[in-house]
C-alpha cells in the first residue's frame, strides 16, 4: 500500500490508498468510527475496479493523522487476535 496525503488540516485529512480496494477501505472506515473524536469517515473511488480509493477523515478534538494511526493499530491488533484464534481451531 502506498499512502499519499492530498489534504491535511487540524480537523480534516484526505488520503489516497494506492494498491487497496473496497475490502480494506471498508475495514478502515468502520474502525475509524469506533473513535468518538471522528466526525466523518468515508472513502470514494472514481472507478470501482481501477480507481485509487480516497479516504476522507474529519475529527473534532484529535488530529486526523492520530486518529488514522490509532485505527491502524486497533486493526492490526484485531487481525493478530483472529490469526491466533484461527490457528488454534484449525
MOMOUR-V110085 format. One record per helix or strand. SS is the DSSP state (2 for helix, 1 for strand). FROM is the first residue (numbers start at 1). TO is the last residue. If there is no record, write none. Layout:
BEGIN
SS & FROM & TO
SS & FROM & TO
END
This chain:
BEGIN
1 & 2 & 8
1 & 12 & 18
2 & 22 & 32
1 & 38 & 44
1 & 53 & 59
2 & 64 & 89
END
